[in-house]
Amino acid sequence: MAAVGVGGSTAAAGPGAVSAGTLEPGTTSAAHRRLKYISLAVLVVQNASLILSIRYARTLPGDRFFATTAVVMAEVLKGLTCLLLLFAQKRGNVKHLVLFLHEAVLVQYVDTLKLAVPSLIYTLQNNLQYVAISNLPAATFQVTYQLKILTTALFSVLMLNRSLSRLQWASLLLLFTGVAIVQAQQAGGGGPRPLDQNPGAGLAAVVASCLSSGFAGVYFEKILKGSSGSVWLRNLQLGLFGTALGLVGLWWAEGTAVARRGFFFGYTPAVWGVVLNQAFGGLLVAVVVKYADNILKGFATSLSIVLSTVASIRLFGFHLDPLFALGAGLVIGAVYLYSLPRGAVKAIASTSASASGPCIHQQPPGQPPPPQLSSHRGDLITEPFLPKLLTKVKGS
């Protein structure tokens, strides 16, 4: 799915922040290249740091915080941030902001209600990810969570009638094989693990999260095509539903315990770091993702897997064995292959087959672009954790 920038334009429309009409071509190219590198760094850090920080906070000795409260707090902070950004867009005029929100949220209530379904799914997904990361090593979760690419692709075919190239189908098969190998390694032992961890529950949670991520992202794109709302307005609406639904989930799952021990029970600086990362990291990704094409996003995902694995070895004593390395390698390769444009492989083959003179490959007219790599939040970029961000219409 195309990423929506701050102004509501899609990622396919180009960098947006760089104007070719006001800069020299060389300056534009250099600025664009610099922005792409910044985007890559942000995507990699956000992708890996949130998973590692959640794993760290959930495995610290002492009182364990309630995951449902962290989900609610992230939604509250995200909504307040979007509200402040909209306030700034209205140049600090409270009356204009109130009239704008009344028109966008209440008068156009049909559009607002459309966001209730994906918001419910994303709230469930965020809670499931806490369960998964609490029961799986960070590196194992990072690799397994790439199944969201498979689920997004399948839902895109079923719900949006998109077609996949043979290379993409092959890469999805390769992806599934790699994840299966990693899970076989996990089931076979994969080194010592804490007694309070249940790999079966973790696997079930991450699979359910991938299914919900894929469906919600495609559903989001389907219902919001042609929508003119800005990314901040849409995320504010999602935050309103997410906060309300998160409170319902908190009451249903942990209401008695939260009432007895307090909403912020077990909160430490590490927990606040997770909440802030989840709330603001995804908003930052929503800004920079429009500068990243599919190949860059695939490269960022691959780097995130490597970074999570190295950090897990260092921080959590994760045992890297040949079986995990094989599975992770297949997943990284599959992500890269899936992110290639449809004409890339044919262009490379045509160029290498020509012994004399350059061979120019032209994309067939009218051929639809491949489905986007990202699942969420969303993405929304279904980059890892905050699929709720409207970078797919997010899309992670």
Disulfide bonds with the S-S distance in Angstrom:
none
